[in-house]
Amino acid sequence: IDVTIKGLKDGSSDFTMVANNFGAGSTQQIALTPVPVTVNVSGITVGPHQIFFADETNTRFTNETTTVNAGESKVLHLRAEIPDTKLLKAFHFMLNYDASKIEVLNVARSADSRFETTINEPTPGTISVNGFEATGEPGEVTVTLLDITIKGVAEGDSVFGITVNNFGTDDTPVEEFIPEAVPLNITVGQTTPLDNKAY
């Protein structure tokens, strides 16, 4: 068989195989020794466009940092830059956070987004997001993809990270222009004390 592969990210991957049957029937099998191949990928261009978090007014967080007290909630917007001459039709990325420090109350496609979006949270701390738009969103523009509501759970720090797997067209061949993923540093403060004054 001929197998065509495409590099998506710098790094290495083992291409392995398993021979279940090779011979003339169950009693005349020829033992094969599969030889894995290590595929090294390099030279994938990332950026200088970015995917990043912003506040409720779509303003980028200063120094990529924000705070929320335990028990309080905050809305984050996930925004992405589409470079000039590029057309974004499809994307897939993963969001990761410390579920012991923050809780994600809701994740939804932004009202401004044209992309049909599928959102899955297989486990607390991980969110998988797929998006598609048939005609695409042309650059140069910054789009808001997601509205994310979080709540502080326990005092401490959590990084809301982004891993971009696909970002580009769905044409043949696919053109990828992976953005630089900029994480958000979240500090969870103490629980807001109740006002116990008597009136």
N, C-alpha and C positions, 0 to 999 in steps of 0.2 A: 504494500500500500504506500501511497504518497501522502505525507502529512505536511500541511502548510501552517506555519506558526507566525505570530507577530509579537514583537516585544512591546510591552506596555510601560514597564518601569525598570529603572536600573536595578540590577541584582542578579541572582542566579536561581535556577529552578532545575530539579532533576526530572527528566522525562523517562518514566519507567513503563514497563510492560509486563503482562502476565500471560503465559501460554497455557491455555486450558486444554486444548486438543490440537495435536499435530501428528497426523499419521493416517493409516488406512483402517479406521475402525477402532473400537475400544480396546482390542487385544493387540493391536500393532501400532502402538504409539512410539514416537521418537522423542526422546528427552531433549529439550532445548534449555540452554542456559541464557536467560534474558540478560542483555547488557544495557544498563541504563546510560542515558546521555545527559550530561550536565550542560544546560543552556545558559550562557552568560549574556546578559543584556546591558548595554551601556549606550550613552549618547542620547537618552531620551530628554528632550527639552522641557523644562518646567518653568513656568512664569515667563516674563515678569508680572503677568496678571495674577490676581489673587482671589481666593475665596476666604471670607472672614465673617466675624460676628459684628452686629451693630445693635444699637439700643432701639427703643420704641419709635424714635423719630428718624430711624435709618442713619443715625450718626455713628461712625465707627468709634469703638471704645478707646479712650486714651490709653496708650501703652498696652493695648489688648488685655485690659484688666477691668474687672467689675466686682462689686460686693453685693451680698444679699444676706440678711439675717436669717437664722434658723426660724422656720415657721412662716416666713414671708415669701412672696412670689415675685417673679420678674419676667418680663417678656424679652426674648432675644430674637433678632432677625439674622438669618444667614444670607449673606449677599455674595455675589460672584461677578467678577469682571470678565467681559467678553472682548477680546482684542479686536482692533480694526481689521477688516478684511476676513474675519472669521465668522462662522455661522454655527451656533450651538443648537443641536437638535436632540441630543440625548446625554444623560449623565447618570453616574452611579457613584455614591460615596457612602462612607461609614462615619458616624459620629460616636465618639467614645467619651465617657465621663465616669467619675467615681460615684457610684450609686449610694455609697455610705455617707456621702457629704451633701449631694443634691438629688432631688427627685424631679423627673420630667413629668409635668402634669399633662401637657398636650403638645403635639407636633402636628402642624397643618401646613398645607400649601399656602403661600402668601396670596392675598387677594390680588396683588399686582402681577403674579406669575402666570405665564401662558402655558406652562408645562403641566401635562397630565402627570401626577406624582403618586407613586406608591411608597408608603412608609410602613416599615416593619420594625418591631422592637423584640428580637428573639430572646434577649435576656436583659434584665436591668443593667444599664451601663453601656448598652450598644444599640444604635439605631441605624438601620439600613434604609437608604433613600434612592429610588430610581425615578428618573424623569424623562419625558419624551414630548416633543412637539413637532408635528409633521413638517411644517414650513420652516421652523427654526427661528431663533432670535439672533439677528445680525448685530455685529459689533460696529462701532465701539460704544459699549454701554455697560452699566452696572445694574444687575437685576437682583431683586429680592426673591429668594427661592422658598424660604421656610419661615414660619413664625413658631417659635419654641417658647413655651412657658415652663419655667423651672421654679422649684421651691427649695429653700435651704432646709437641710435635715439636721446636720450636726456641724459644730464648729470645726473649721479647718479649711484646707485648700483643695481645690479640684481643678484639673485642666480639662476643658471641653475641647477635645481634639477632633481633627478632620482627616480622613484618609480618602483621597480621590482615586477611584479605580478607573472610571471612564468619564471623559468630558470632551465632547466633540460632535461630529456628525455620525449618522447611522448609514451613510452611503457606502458604496463599495468602490474602492477601498475606504475603510473608515479613516477619517482624519481626526486625530487626537491633538488637543492643545491643553494639556493638563495644567491647571493653575497651581500656584504655590498655596499650600494650605496653612492658614495662620490660626493657631489655636487661641482660645480665650482662657485666661487665668481667672478663676472665680474664688473669692475668699468668702467663706460663710462665717458670719459673726454670731454673737451670742443671741439667744432668744430675746426678743423685745419684751422687757418687763411690763407687767400689767400695772395700770394705775389703780392702786388699792386705796386711794384716798376716800374718806367718807364725806358725803355732802349732806 
